[in-house]
Every structure is written in structure tokens, then in C-alpha cells.
Amino acid sequence: EISLKYGAGRLGKRQDADMKRFRDNRLGAFIHWGLYAIPGGEWNGEMYGGAAEWLKAWAKVPADEWLKLMEQWNPTRFNPKAWAKMAKKMGVKYVKITTKHHEGFCLWPSKYTQYTVAQTPYKKDILGEMVKAYNDEGIDVHFYFSVLDWSHPDYRYDIKSEEDEIAFARFLEFTDNQLKELATRYPTVKDFWFDGTWDASIKKNGWWTAHVEQMLKEMLPGVTVNSRLRADDYGKRHFDSNGHLMGDYESAYERRLPDPVKDLKVTRWDWEACMTVPENQWGYHKDWSLSYVKTPLEVLERIVHAVSMGGNMVVNFGPQPDGDFRSEEKELADAVGRWMSVNGECIYGCDYAGWDKQAWGYYTRKGKEVYMVVFNSPYSRHLVVKTPKDVKITKAVVLNGKEVGVKETARNEYNVDMPAKDPGAPFVIKLQIEDNTNAADKYREALT
Ligand SMILES: Cc1ccc([C@@H]2N[C@@H](C)[C@@H](O)[C@H]2O)cc1
């Protein structure tokens, strides 16, 4: 291994209570809300199919013109309590809020820039209202923060001159100040999820990314930080030059998931995926007909897929400029919530089971309980299960339903019956197992 000053600060998964809480929460929601919600993907009468929160880039709008949208920021229908109730009903345990996206507009009254809610007709501290409402519902709040800031004259994509060096140093200090401001104003925040950290200017300042992680952890003991913040001494991101994960969990699975057979390496570290409901929209877009929109079942399968591989899943919502949600998102939250209210025990606090993936769906595990989450009903009417060596199945019960038959068909192979009446929707079978793995190879303690 090469020696690094700004590489991974720790090897292996964090096992403290705060990280366990992050991990056991498993299901989160993203809120992407900013000035970009106002144009909603349309500029000067032209509709852009790219991500709505990137409209400034697609339509090549100068920063000062884009930030004039602040004059229209007045979400009269914003009701933080209703937002928190919707999240609670969906069954999410945490919400990640865009405090500041690339556009540079801050949802909190930052004193380090003029581009904040305080300078809009709305005036009030929207971030503070959200943090209180979610926390009052027992929902953790995580902060999304974009280091890339299109509103700031000192941002640099690369460092090519002394002038760049001096300007970017000012920018990093500005960013430190905003992060300290967020940590001070909202001390119940549990996580910082950094974005906009891919430019050469950041990769050449790996020291700063390590400093930010350390600064936040000193200010908020237990807080978690995503791998996307981090660059090491040589500009390597997420995993350092020795291949060790930086930050507390990998955050590279954005709109994609690891393969349940080929990518089992991810089960060795903590990770969190995030997903959009249309193909690529994080911020509010007026026209969702421009891409495929995932059904609630397709969203649910991605949630289960992530947990089955030891990861978290964050489902995105892009609130409207008036502060209400579009009907598709309300219906999604409702559908996922109904399923979670019956089957949530196969998600919360669960992890990778270590059993071979089968065509009917996914396994998750919590201690001695293994869950079969069935998405595909087989013509054979049997769910094939292959258990690891020394593991036997002793019982199988449908969550919120009846026991189903289990027949051993070969060594470590079973047919688990489908429920007599096909539930007609994804369902969960809870297995009781006898796991003699440890007994077999447990050496007797030496007598001394
Ligand atoms: C190329 C690209 C850059 C940034 C993004 C941002 N990350 C997501 C979490 C959203 O915030 C999106 O704007 C997406 C794609």
C-alpha cells in the first residue's frame, strides 16, 4: 500500500450507533427543490428533456439571469407538516434535502451569499421548517450539498494559474463557512451527502475534502458523510489509491444498481443508492411524458434490490414551485407506504442474506430470520431455495398471511410452496432457519 495523507480515514464498516441507525433506516426519500422548479424544464418557450435542475446549463442561461428566478420564489402551498406526513406514510426513515444545488440558491438564509430564501418573496427559512417538520415525525434529516456552485464567481472547474489558485481558495473558505453554518443552525442533521465534486479543481484539493469530513465530524459527532465528497492525495475519488472506501458509505449508485450476482463485492461496505422516478428528472419537470416513468412496483423492486445487497435506497421527489407535489409522486408515496406497512420488516434493519439469488426475487436477512421477497411467480408454483451449507429451513410463513409448505428436494435445496391464493402482488415469506454453520467449525476454547 502507498502512504496517503488524505486517504480513507477508517478501514471496514463503521459499527457505531449512528452508522447502525443510518444502515437500519434503509429507505429514504430525496427532495430536490430549488429555483429550477419554477421553469420546470422549459426556457423561452422551449422544453428541454434533460434533467430539470440542469436547465440553466441546457438553455445556456447566464447565472445572473437564472438567479432572477428568486423574484418568483414563493411556494404558497408549501406545508412542511403535510410533507412530513407524506414521508411518514411512505415509510421512509430519512429525507435528504437539497440545501443548495449547483445553481447556488440556498434553502436556508445563509449569511455568506445573497442567493437565499431570505431574499425571495417567501423570506422564511424553508430548510428550518422542513428539518423541524420531519424531525417532529421521527424522520431523520440528511443534507444534500453541492460543492459546485454556478452562482459563485470564485468557483473554478480547474486550477490553471495563480489567479485560479487564489480565487478557488476563497471559494473553499466560502464553502467551509456555509457548511459550518448548516451544522450550527441545524444540529439534528444526521448526514451530509456531497455532490458536484467531480471537477479537477476538487480532485487537486483532496486535502480539503478530508478536512471537510473531519470538520463536520468534530462539529456533529456521529454524522455520516458520503464517499462522493472525497478525493485522496492523488485525486482518486470514492475509493482511495489503495482501494479503500473514503467517507462512511459508497454513493456512486445513482440511477443504477449493482448486479445481484456479479457485483457482490458491494456487500463488503456500506452503500446508498438514489433513484429518480422518470428516467432522469431530479428537480420538478413539467412534462413527464418525455421519458419512461417507473411504476410503484418498479420503484419497490429497486428498494428491495438495494437492501438485498446490503445497501440503502433513496427515492427522489421533485416538489412543484408552489410547494405541493405532483399527483404521480403522491400516488407513489401512498403505494410504497401501503406495501411497507405490511412488509416493512423485510427492509428495516435488514441486510444481505448471503444466499444465491433466485429468479423469483430477493432475499434479505435480519439475524436468524431470512425473508424471501417474491416479485416473480413461477409456473412450477414452487419457489426454489438453495441454502448455504449447514443451513436448514424449518418453517415458512407469508407476512400477514399463512404458513406455506417447505419440501427438501436435495442437499441444501428446497421447494417453498406459493401461497394457495396468489397474492397478485409482491409478497414476503419469512423463513425460520437452523444455521449450524458456526457449530460445525467452532473450535473448542483451549483449556489453559
Ligand atoms: C452528470 C450529472 C451531474 C450531476 C447530477 C446530480 N446528481 C443528482 C443526485 C442530482 O442532484 C443531479 O442534478 C446528475 C448527473
The ligand as an SDF file (V2000), in Angstrom:
LIG
                    3D

 15 16  0  0  0  0  0  0  0  0999 V2000
  -23.8600   14.4060  -14.8300 C   0  0  0  0  0  0  0  0  0  0  0  0
  -24.6440   14.6770  -13.5670 C   0  0  0  0  0  0  0  0  0  0  0  0
  -24.1920   15.6120  -12.6660 C   0  0  0  0  0  0  0  0  0  0  0  0
  -24.9330   15.8770  -11.5130 C   0  0  0  0  0  0  0  0  0  0  0  0
  -26.0870   15.1850  -11.2490 C   0  0  0  0  0  0  0  0  0  0  0  0
  -26.8270   15.4860   -9.9840 C   0  0  0  0  0  0  0  0  0  0  0  0
  -26.7480   14.3770   -9.0290 N   0  0  0  0  0  0  0  0  0  0  0  0
  -28.0970   14.0070   -8.6670 C   0  0  0  0  0  0  0  0  0  0  0  0
  -28.2090   13.4980   -7.2550 C   0  0  0  0  0  0  0  0  0  0  0  0
  -28.8960   15.2710   -8.9070 C   0  0  0  0  0  0  0  0  0  0  0  0
  -28.6770   16.2480   -7.9020 O   0  0  0  0  0  0  0  0  0  0  0  0
  -28.2890   15.6970  -10.2350 C   0  0  0  0  0  0  0  0  0  0  0  0
  -28.6010   17.0270  -10.5670 O   0  0  0  0  0  0  0  0  0  0  0  0
  -26.5400   14.2360  -12.1430 C   0  0  0  0  0  0  0  0  0  0  0  0
  -25.8130   13.9750  -13.3090 C   0  0  0  0  0  0  0  0  0  0  0  0
  1  2  1  0
  2  3  1  0
  2 15  2  0
  3  4  2  0
  4  5  1  0
  5  6  1  0
  5 14  2  0
  6  7  1  0
  6 12  1  0
  7  8  1  0
  8  9  1  0
  8 10  1  0
 10 11  1  0
 10 12  1  0
 12 13  1  0
 14 15  1  0
M  END
$$$$
